[in-house]
């Protein structure tokens, strides 16, 4: 799930990355920080006999946040109102009180955690504060959702930053995506390579995970980054892990398990957890309600 502090710093020195911010404390995920930010992508020219490719948007860091050990983003759902308390999405393994145990679901836990809000250039423009952990788990998925003391309207009016919208439909293989890390202030662009029936890492198992193509070489500290569909600008997943050493199903070395139980190890490949299931579990006022029809997130 993540390189230890000393190992990550040592890797950066070897890569000639120069000065870098403090890397995350041990927790799930890893890959190179010396990767340049991707250039703006233009849609290819269309001829009379060629179907137009979708126009790709230039994803920025606006709306992402830096946590003490991870990345995250200010998110809203299709039915969220500007007057609702804003939410921050990150990983379950980024929770400040430690990794949730397998089978554990945390709801409504008090929190005053702070987040550095970034603009499109990656400049920190504000410090946001949580009022509680609305939801957190590492079972079936790997997410933490914080409720903030600020509303979307307050954030927009004060800092000119809009929340990222979470897509409420399943992502599609082949989609062009960008992983936007608020911790490193860095963008990683690639495509969705496919979906993993079960992704197993240590004691944890995640369902229907997103596998990236090899271009997304995310590193420690990128955990919790939003995965943005570059054709819609919406969040389709949350970045969470990668196989570092080629080991089989160990911490920092997740393995893929198919429906027949066949295990595949892909060293250097990285993964995310889908987020389309989340909106169905929140009702008016961004209130969590796990009893809602269509809500399939694990329950306490």
C-alpha positions as CSV (number, residue, x, y, z in Angstrom):
1,X,0.0,0.0,0.0
2,X,2.8,2.5,0.7
3,X,6.6,2.8,0.9
4,X,8.0,3.6,4.4
5,X,9.4,7.1,4.9
6,X,13.1,6.2,4.6
7,X,12.7,4.0,1.6
8,X,10.6,6.6,-0.3
9,X,13.1,9.4,0.4
10,X,16.0,7.2,-0.6
11,X,14.3,6.3,-3.9
12,X,13.8,10.0,-4.6
13,X,17.4,10.8,-4.0
14,X,18.5,7.9,-6.3
15,X,16.1,9.2,-9.0
16,X,17.7,12.7,-8.8
17,X,14.4,14.2,-7.7
18,X,16.0,16.7,-5.5
19,X,14.2,18.3,-2.6
20,X,10.8,16.9,-1.9
21,X,8.1,17.2,0.8
22,X,8.1,14.7,3.6
23,X,6.7,11.4,2.4
24,X,3.8,9.6,3.9
25,X,4.2,7.4,6.9
26,X,3.9,3.7,6.2
27,X,0.5,2.9,4.7
28,X,-0.8,1.2,1.5
29,X,0.8,2.3,-2.0
30,X,3.8,3.4,-4.2
31,X,5.8,4.6,-7.5
32,X,8.3,7.4,-9.0
33,X,7.9,11.0,-8.1
34,X,10.2,12.3,-10.8
35,X,7.5,11.8,-13.4
36,X,6.7,15.1,-15.3
37,X,3.2,16.4,-15.2
38,X,1.4,15.4,-18.4
39,X,0.9,17.8,-21.2
40,X,-2.5,19.0,-22.3
41,X,-4.0,16.3,-24.6
42,X,-5.8,17.3,-27.8
43,X,-8.4,15.2,-29.6
44,X,-7.1,13.7,-32.9
45,X,-8.2,15.2,-36.2
46,X,-11.4,13.7,-37.6
47,X,-11.8,12.7,-41.2
48,X,-15.1,12.0,-42.9
49,X,-14.7,8.3,-42.4
50,X,-13.4,8.4,-38.8
51,X,-15.5,8.6,-35.7
52,X,-14.5,11.6,-33.5
53,X,-12.7,10.6,-30.3
54,X,-14.0,12.2,-27.1
55,X,-12.5,15.6,-26.3
56,X,-10.2,15.2,-23.4
57,X,-10.1,17.9,-20.7
58,X,-7.0,19.3,-19.1
59,X,-7.3,18.0,-15.5
60,X,-5.7,20.3,-12.9
61,X,-5.1,20.1,-9.1
62,X,-8.0,22.5,-8.3
63,X,-10.1,20.9,-5.6
64,X,-7.5,18.4,-4.5
65,X,-6.2,18.5,-0.9
66,X,-3.0,17.5,0.9
67,X,-3.4,15.4,4.0
68,X,-0.6,14.8,6.5
69,X,0.3,11.5,4.9
70,X,-1.9,11.1,1.8
71,X,-3.8,12.9,-1.0
72,X,-7.6,13.6,-1.3
73,X,-10.1,15.8,-2.9
74,X,-13.2,17.9,-2.1
75,X,-16.1,16.0,-3.7
76,X,-19.8,16.3,-4.2
77,X,-22.5,14.0,-5.6
78,X,-24.9,14.7,-8.5
79,X,-27.6,15.7,-6.1
80,X,-25.5,17.7,-3.6
81,X,-26.5,21.3,-3.0
82,X,-24.2,24.3,-2.7
83,X,-25.4,24.8,0.9
84,X,-24.5,21.2,2.0
85,X,-21.4,20.6,4.2
86,X,-18.5,19.8,1.8
87,X,-16.9,16.3,1.8
88,X,-13.3,15.2,1.4
89,X,-12.6,11.8,-0.2
90,X,-9.4,9.8,0.5
91,X,-8.5,6.2,1.3
92,X,-9.5,4.1,4.3
93,X,-5.9,3.4,4.9
94,X,-5.3,7.2,5.2
95,X,-7.6,7.4,8.3
96,X,-5.7,9.3,11.0
97,X,-6.6,6.7,13.7
98,X,-5.0,3.8,11.7
99,X,-6.1,1.2,9.2
100,X,-9.6,-0.1,9.7
101,X,-9.5,-3.9,10.3
102,X,-11.0,-6.3,7.7
103,X,-14.7,-6.2,8.2
104,X,-14.6,-2.9,10.1
105,X,-16.8,0.0,9.0
106,X,-16.5,3.4,10.8
107,X,-19.4,5.8,10.7
108,X,-19.7,9.3,12.3
109,X,-16.4,9.3,14.1
110,X,-15.3,12.6,15.5
111,X,-12.5,14.3,13.6
112,X,-10.8,17.7,13.4
113,X,-8.3,16.8,10.8
114,X,-7.1,19.5,8.5
115,X,-6.6,19.5,4.7
116,X,-4.6,21.9,2.5
117,X,-6.8,23.0,-0.4
118,X,-5.1,23.5,-3.7
119,X,-5.9,25.6,-6.7
120,X,-5.3,24.6,-10.3
121,X,-1.5,25.5,-10.1
122,X,-1.1,23.4,-7.0
123,X,-0.8,26.4,-4.7
124,X,-2.3,25.9,-1.2
125,X,-5.0,28.5,-0.9
126,X,-6.8,27.5,2.4
127,X,-6.8,25.1,5.3
128,X,-10.1,23.1,5.6
129,X,-11.2,21.3,8.7
130,X,-13.2,18.1,9.2
131,X,-16.1,17.9,11.7
132,X,-16.3,14.1,11.5
133,X,-15.5,11.0,9.6
134,X,-18.7,10.3,7.8
135,X,-17.6,6.9,6.5
136,X,-14.4,4.8,6.4
137,X,-13.6,1.2,5.6
138,X,-11.0,-1.0,3.9
139,X,-13.5,-3.8,3.3
140,X,-14.5,-4.4,-0.3
141,X,-13.2,-0.9,-1.1
142,X,-10.7,1.5,0.5
143,X,-12.3,4.9,1.2
144,X,-12.6,7.5,3.9
145,X,-15.1,10.3,3.5
146,X,-14.7,13.3,5.8
147,X,-17.5,15.9,6.4
148,X,-16.1,19.4,6.6
149,X,-17.0,22.4,8.7
150,X,-17.4,24.4,5.4
151,X,-20.1,24.3,2.8
152,X,-19.4,24.1,-1.0
153,X,-20.7,27.6,-1.3
154,X,-18.3,28.9,1.3
155,X,-15.3,27.2,-0.3
156,X,-16.3,28.5,-3.8
157,X,-17.0,32.0,-2.7
158,X,-13.9,32.3,-0.5
159,X,-11.3,30.6,-2.6
160,X,-12.8,30.2,-6.1
161,X,-12.5,26.4,-5.9
162,X,-15.3,24.0,-7.0
163,X,-15.7,20.5,-5.7
164,X,-15.1,17.5,-8.0
165,X,-18.3,15.6,-8.9
166,X,-18.3,11.8,-8.2
167,X,-19.7,9.9,-11.2
168,X,-22.6,7.6,-10.2
169,X,-22.1,5.1,-13.1
170,X,-19.4,2.3,-13.4
171,X,-16.3,3.4,-15.2
172,X,-15.3,2.0,-18.6
173,X,-12.2,0.2,-19.6
174,X,-10.0,2.2,-22.0
175,X,-11.1,5.5,-20.5
176,X,-8.4,8.2,-20.4
177,X,-7.8,9.2,-16.7
178,X,-5.6,11.5,-14.6
179,X,-4.6,10.7,-11.0
180,X,-4.3,14.1,-9.2
181,X,-2.1,14.0,-6.1
182,X,-2.6,16.9,-3.7
183,X,0.2,15.6,-1.5
184,X,2.8,15.7,-4.3
185,X,1.1,18.4,-6.4
186,X,1.6,16.1,-9.4
187,X,-0.6,14.6,-12.1
188,X,-0.3,11.1,-13.6
189,X,-2.1,10.3,-16.8
190,X,-2.9,6.9,-18.3
191,X,-5.9,4.8,-19.2
192,X,-8.1,2.3,-17.3
193,X,-6.6,-1.0,-18.4
194,X,-9.4,-3.1,-16.9
195,X,-11.1,-4.3,-13.7
196,X,-10.0,-6.8,-11.1
197,X,-12.5,-9.2,-9.7
198,X,-10.7,-9.3,-6.4
199,X,-7.6,-7.4,-5.4
200,X,-6.0,-8.9,-2.3
201,X,-3.3,-7.2,-0.2
202,X,-2.3,-8.6,3.2
203,X,-5.4,-9.1,5.2
204,X,-7.6,-6.9,3.0
205,X,-9.6,-7.7,-0.1
206,X,-11.2,-5.2,-2.5
207,X,-13.8,-5.9,-5.1
208,X,-14.0,-4.8,-8.8
209,X,-10.8,-2.6,-8.5
210,X,-9.5,-0.4,-11.3
211,X,-6.2,-1.4,-12.9
212,X,-4.2,1.3,-14.6
213,X,-2.1,1.0,-17.7
214,X,1.6,1.2,-16.9
215,X,2.0,4.9,-17.5
216,X,0.4,5.8,-14.1
217,X,3.5,5.3,-11.9
218,X,2.0,6.6,-8.7
219,X,4.1,6.7,-5.5
220,X,3.8,6.8,-1.7
221,X,1.7,9.9,-0.8
222,X,-0.6,9.6,-3.8
223,X,-2.9,7.3,-1.9
224,X,-6.4,8.9,-1.8
225,X,-5.9,10.9,-5.0
226,X,-9.0,11.3,-7.1
227,X,-9.0,9.4,-10.4
228,X,-10.6,11.8,-12.9
229,X,-12.2,10.7,-16.2
230,X,-10.6,13.2,-18.7
231,X,-13.6,13.2,-21.0
232,X,-16.1,14.2,-18.2
233,X,-14.0,15.8,-15.5
234,X,-15.7,13.5,-13.0
235,X,-14.2,11.3,-10.3
236,X,-14.5,7.6,-11.1
237,X,-12.2,6.1,-8.5
238,X,-9.8,6.8,-5.7
239,X,-6.1,5.8,-6.1
240,X,-4.9,3.3,-3.5
241,X,-2.2,0.8,-4.1
242,X,0.4,-0.9,-6.4
243,X,2.6,-3.9,-6.5
244,X,6.1,-2.7,-5.7
245,X,8.3,-5.8,-5.4
246,X,6.5,-8.6,-7.3
247,X,5.5,-10.4,-4.2
248,X,2.2,-12.3,-4.0
249,X,-0.7,-10.8,-2.0
250,X,1.5,-9.1,0.7
251,X,1.3,-5.6,2.0
252,X,2.6,-3.2,-0.7
253,X,2.3,-6.1,-3.2
254,X,-1.4,-6.7,-4.1
255,X,-2.3,-9.6,-6.3
256,X,-5.3,-10.1,-8.6
257,X,-7.6,-13.0,-8.0
258,X,-10.2,-13.9,-10.7
259,X,-13.6,-15.5,-10.2
260,X,-12.0,-19.0,-10.5
261,X,-9.4,-18.2,-7.8
262,X,-6.5,-17.8,-10.2
263,X,-3.9,-15.4,-8.8
264,X,-1.9,-13.0,-11.0
265,X,0.9,-10.7,-9.9
266,X,1.7,-7.6,-11.9
267,X,4.8,-5.9,-10.5
268,X,4.9,-2.2,-11.1
269,X,1.2,-1.9,-11.9
270,X,-1.1,0.3,-9.8
271,X,-4.7,0.3,-8.8
272,X,-7.7,2.3,-7.6
273,X,-11.1,1.6,-6.0
274,X,-14.3,2.6,-7.8
275,X,-16.4,5.3,-6.3
276,X,-19.7,5.1,-8.3
277,X,-21.4,3.3,-5.5
278,X,-20.9,6.1,-3.0
279,X,-23.6,8.6,-4.2
280,X,-26.4,6.1,-3.6
281,X,-25.5,6.0,0.1
282,X,-26.0,9.8,0.7
283,X,-29.2,11.7,0.9
284,X,-30.4,15.3,1.2
285,X,-27.8,17.5,3.0
286,X,-25.0,15.0,2.2
287,X,-26.2,12.8,5.0
288,X,-25.0,9.2,5.0
289,X,-27.8,6.7,5.0
290,X,-26.6,3.1,4.5
291,X,-30.2,1.8,4.5
292,X,-31.0,3.6,1.2
293,X,-32.2,1.5,-1.7
294,X,-29.2,0.9,-4.0
295,X,-26.6,1.5,-1.3
296,X,-24.2,-1.4,-1.4
297,X,-21.3,0.0,0.7
298,X,-20.3,-2.3,3.6
299,X,-22.3,-1.6,6.8
300,X,-21.1,-1.6,10.4
